[in-house]
Amino acid sequence: MARAVIEFKKDIGHLIPLIGKSVEGCAYNPESNIAGFQVNNLRIIIGQNRMNIYGTDDEPTIKKIIDWLIDRISENHQ
């Protein structure tokens, strides 16, 4: 199975609860501060320092998912 691993330069732990609220069907675990959800048949797991996208290693697809996630967070953070 293809997988993309995105390492963050900064800790995004403070955003993970917001991701949990912003993405429909997202499972958020406050004890481990990890969020997980599916979009376009891809499984996405986000932690404080890393995001794993299971089911693809295609860069344009990964960029679309990241852009979509940024839009979701922005819409719900205003």
Backbone as a printed PyTorch tensor [residue, N CA C, xyz], in Angstrom:
tensor([[[  0.8470,  -1.1780,   0.0000],
         [  0.0000,   0.0000,   0.0000],
         [  0.8920,   1.2410,   0.0000]],

        [[  0.5720,   2.1530,  -0.8780],
         [  1.3140,   3.4110,  -0.9500],
         [  1.0010,   4.2620,   0.2740]],

        [[  1.9930,   5.0330,   0.6980],
         [  1.8050,   5.9040,   1.8550],
         [  2.7020,   7.1210,   1.7060]],

        [[  2.1450,   8.2620,   2.0720],
         [  2.9220,   9.4990,   2.1050],
         [  3.0790,   9.9130,   3.5570]],

        [[  4.2770,  10.3330,   3.9220],
         [  4.5500,  10.8300,   5.2660],
         [  5.0260,  12.2640,   5.1260]],

        [[  4.2970,  13.1730,   5.7530],
         [  4.6420,  14.5890,   5.7140],
         [  5.0990,  14.9750,   7.1120]],

        [[  6.3510,  15.3920,   7.2250],
         [  6.9020,  15.8400,   8.5070],
         [  6.7240,  17.3510,   8.5930]],

        [[  6.1780,  17.8310,   9.7000],
         [  5.9780,  19.2630,   9.8970],
         [  7.2170,  19.8860,  10.5300]],

        [[  7.5530,  21.0830,  10.0920],
         [  8.6850,  21.8050,  10.6750],
         [  8.3530,  22.3070,  12.0720]],

        [[  7.0660,  22.5740,  12.3140],
         [  6.6180,  23.0680,  13.6150],
         [  5.5730,  22.1150,  14.1870]],

        [[  5.4660,  22.1010,  15.4810],
         [  4.4560,  21.3180,  16.1810],
         [  3.0830,  21.9320,  15.9000]],

        [[  2.1530,  21.1300,  15.3880],
         [  0.8020,  21.6320,  15.0900],
         [ -0.2240,  21.0890,  16.0810]],

        [[  0.2480,  20.6460,  17.2280],
         [ -0.6420,  20.0500,  18.2230],
         [ -1.8400,  20.9050,  18.5750]],

        [[ -1.6670,  22.2200,  18.5950],
         [ -2.7730,  23.1230,  18.9370],
         [ -3.8680,  23.1400,  17.8690]],

        [[ -3.5470,  22.6890,  16.6420],
         [ -4.5300,  22.6620,  15.5530],
         [ -5.3200,  21.3570,  15.4880]],

        [[ -4.8270,  20.3140,  16.0990],
         [ -5.4610,  19.0060,  15.9420],
         [ -6.8920,  18.9780,  16.4870]],

        [[ -7.1960,  19.5720,  17.6460],
         [ -8.6090,  19.6010,  18.0620],
         [ -9.4920,  20.3460,  17.0590]],

        [[ -8.9600,  21.3880,  16.4470],
         [ -9.7100,  22.1310,  15.4340],
         [ -9.9460,  21.2710,  14.1970]],

        [[ -8.9560,  20.4800,  13.8150],
         [ -9.1270,  19.5550,  12.6930],
         [-10.2450,  18.5700,  13.0290]],

        [[-10.2480,  18.0830,  14.2720],
         [-11.2950,  17.1620,  14.7110],
         [-12.6910,  17.7370,  14.5630]],

        [[-12.8250,  19.0450,  14.7570],
         [-14.1230,  19.7110,  14.6270],
         [-14.4210,  20.1320,  13.1920]],

        [[-13.3930,  20.3020,  12.3790],
         [-13.5470,  20.8670,  11.0370],
         [-13.8260,  19.8360,   9.9570]],

        [[-13.4200,  18.6000,  10.1880],
         [-13.5310,  17.5620,   9.1640],
         [-14.6340,  16.5910,   9.5580]],

        [[-15.6290,  16.4750,   8.7020],
         [-16.7450,  15.5630,   8.9570],
         [-16.2380,  14.1300,   9.0530]],

        [[-16.7000,  13.4200,  10.0590],
         [-16.3190,  12.0250,  10.2350],
         [-14.9410,  11.8360,  10.8420]],

        [[-14.3470,  12.8990,  11.3250],
         [-13.0080,  12.8270,  11.9040],
         [-13.0740,  12.2500,  13.3140]],

        [[-12.1850,  11.3280,  13.5950],
         [-12.0440,  10.7940,  14.9480],
         [-10.8680,  11.5110,  15.5980]],

        [[-11.1160,  12.0980,  16.7590],
         [-10.0670,  12.8230,  17.4750],
         [ -9.8550,  12.1800,  18.8330]],

        [[ -8.6070,  11.8620,  19.1420],
         [ -8.2580,  11.2800,  20.4310],
         [ -7.5140,  12.3350,  21.2440]],

        [[ -8.1740,  12.9410,  22.2420],
         [ -7.5260,  14.0070,  23.0110],
         [ -6.3440,  13.5250,  23.8560]],

        [[ -6.3510,  12.2580,  24.2620],
         [ -5.2420,  11.7400,  25.0710],
         [ -3.9390,  11.6960,  24.2840]],

        [[ -4.0160,  11.2780,  23.0300],
         [ -2.8110,  11.2050,  22.1950],
         [ -2.6900,  12.3980,  21.2560]],

        [[ -3.7240,  13.2430,  21.2270],
         [ -3.7710,  14.4210,  20.3490],
         [ -3.5160,  14.0290,  18.8910]],

        [[ -4.2880,  13.0400,  18.4400],
         [ -4.2090,  12.5450,  17.0650],
         [ -5.6060,  12.5910,  16.4630]],

        [[ -5.6680,  12.9890,  15.1910],
         [ -6.9320,  13.0100,  14.4510],
         [ -6.8010,  12.0830,  13.2500]],

        [[ -7.8900,  11.4180,  12.9110],
         [ -7.8970,  10.5350,  11.7560],
         [ -9.2250,  10.6180,  11.0250]],

        [[ -9.1550,  10.5460,   9.7080],
         [-10.3630,  10.6010,   8.8940],
         [-10.0620,  10.0270,   7.5230]],

        [[-11.1250,   9.8610,   6.7190],
         [-10.9730,   9.4000,   5.3460],
         [-11.5210,  10.4430,   4.3990]],

        [[-10.8490,  10.6060,   3.2820],
         [-11.3130,  11.4840,   2.2170],
         [-10.8620,  10.8650,   0.8910]],

        [[-11.7910,  10.7900,  -0.0500],
         [-11.4870,  10.2070,  -1.3690],
         [-10.8350,   8.8300,  -1.2560]],

        [[-11.3510,   7.9960,  -0.3660],
         [-10.8480,   6.6370,  -0.1470],
         [ -9.4060,   6.5870,   0.3460]],

        [[ -8.9260,   7.6810,   0.9050],
         [ -7.5940,   7.7270,   1.4970],
         [ -7.7500,   7.9130,   3.0010]],

        [[ -6.9330,   7.2310,   3.7630],
         [ -6.9700,   7.3600,   5.2210],
         [ -5.8740,   8.3300,   5.6500]],

        [[ -6.2450,   9.3080,   6.4590],
         [ -5.3180,  10.3480,   6.8820],
         [ -5.2440,  10.3500,   8.4040]],

        [[ -4.0310,  10.3030,   8.9130],
         [ -3.7740,  10.3520,  10.3470],
         [ -2.8460,  11.5390,  10.5960]],

        [[ -3.2570,  12.4320,  11.5160],
         [ -2.4710,  13.6330,  11.7850],
         [ -2.0930,  13.6780,  13.2580]],

        [[ -0.7910,  13.8180,  13.4920],
         [ -0.2630,  13.9980,  14.8390],
         [  0.4290,  15.3450,  14.9400]],

        [[  1.0580,  15.5910,  16.0560],
         [  1.6670,  16.8900,  16.3080],
         [  2.7850,  17.2470,  15.3290]],

        [[  3.5130,  16.2570,  14.8650],
         [  4.6820,  16.5150,  14.0260],
         [  4.6290,  15.8660,  12.6510]],

        [[  3.5320,  15.1540,  12.3670],
         [  3.5180,  14.3830,  11.1310],
         [  2.1020,  14.0990,  10.6630]],

        [[  1.9630,  13.9700,   9.3480],
         [  0.7050,  13.5310,   8.7510],
         [  1.0150,  12.3380,   7.8590]],

        [[  0.2520,  11.2670,   8.0260],
         [  0.3620,  10.0870,   7.1720],
         [ -0.8750,  10.0150,   6.2950]],

        [[ -0.6590,   9.8210,   5.0090],
         [ -1.7570,   9.6330,   4.0680],
         [ -1.5850,   8.2390,   3.4760]],

        [[ -2.5120,   7.3580,   3.7940],
         [ -2.4460,   5.9740,   3.3380],
         [ -3.2770,   5.8110,   2.0770]],

        [[ -2.6810,   5.2090,   1.0630],
         [ -3.3970,   4.9210,  -0.1710],
         [ -2.8750,   5.6820,  -1.3720]],

        [[ -1.9030,   6.5650,  -1.1620],
         [ -1.3150,   7.2860,  -2.2870],
         [  0.0720,   7.7900,  -1.9190]],

        [[  0.8900,   7.9460,  -2.9300],
         [  2.1550,   8.6620,  -2.7880],
         [  2.2930,   9.6550,  -3.9470]],

        [[  1.1580,   9.9460,  -4.5830],
         [  1.0840,  10.8590,  -5.7190],
         [  1.1140,  12.3120,  -5.2260]],

        [[  2.1560,  13.0570,  -5.5900],
         [  2.3280,  14.4200,  -5.0720],
         [  1.1710,  15.3620,  -5.3780]],

        [[  0.6110,  15.3840,  -6.5970],
         [ -0.5400,  16.2740,  -6.8340],
         [ -1.7430,  15.9320,  -5.9460]],

        [[ -1.9850,  14.6570,  -5.7190],
         [ -3.0830,  14.2400,  -4.8390],
         [ -2.8160,  14.6820,  -3.4080]],

        [[ -1.5980,  14.5130,  -2.9520],
         [ -1.2190,  14.9230,  -1.6010],
         [ -1.3990,  16.4280,  -1.4410]],

        [[ -0.9630,  17.1990,  -2.4260],
         [ -1.1030,  18.6620,  -2.3670],
         [ -2.5780,  19.0540,  -2.2890]],

        [[ -3.4380,  18.3870,  -3.0790],
         [ -4.8750,  18.6850,  -3.0370],
         [ -5.4560,  18.4170,  -1.6500]],

        [[ -5.0440,  17.3320,  -1.0320],
         [ -5.5400,  16.9960,   0.3050],
         [ -5.0830,  18.0350,   1.3210]],

        [[ -3.8280,  18.4300,   1.2560],
         [ -3.3150,  19.4420,   2.1830],
         [ -4.0420,  20.7640,   1.9820]],

        [[ -4.2260,  21.1770,   0.7320],
         [ -4.9510,  22.4230,   0.4520],
         [ -6.3910,  22.3430,   0.9550]],

        [[ -7.0450,  21.2060,   0.7370],
         [ -8.4190,  21.0020,   1.2120],
         [ -8.4770,  21.1100,   2.7370]],

        [[ -7.5180,  20.4890,   3.4110],
         [ -7.4910,  20.5220,   4.8690],
         [ -7.2630,  21.9440,   5.3860]],

        [[ -6.3790,  22.6810,   4.7590],
         [ -6.1470,  24.0820,   5.1400],
         [ -7.4310,  24.8880,   4.9700]],

        [[ -8.1510,  24.6670,   3.8770],
         [ -9.4320,  25.3580,   3.6610],
         [-10.4360,  25.0210,   4.7620]],

        [[-10.5330,  23.7370,   5.1320],
         [-11.4600,  23.3080,   6.1890],
         [-11.1310,  24.0240,   7.5000]],

        [[ -9.8640,  24.0340,   7.8520],
         [ -9.4480,  24.6700,   9.1060],
         [ -9.7480,  26.1650,   9.0540]],

        [[ -9.4270,  26.7970,   7.9360],
         [ -9.6540,  28.2430,   7.7920],
         [-11.1340,  28.5880,   7.9030]],

        [[-11.9960,  27.8020,   7.2680],
         [-13.4400,  28.0490,   7.3100],
         [-13.9840,  27.9510,   8.7300]],

        [[-13.4680,  27.0260,   9.4990],
         [-13.9890,  26.7910,  10.8410],
         [-13.2760,  27.5970,  11.9210]],

        [[-12.2150,  28.2720,  11.5580],
         [-11.4470,  29.0370,  12.5420],
         [-11.8340,  30.5130,  12.5480]],

        [[-12.6070,  30.9330,  11.5580],
         [-12.9700,  32.3510,  11.4540],
         [-14.0430,  32.7340,  12.4310]]])
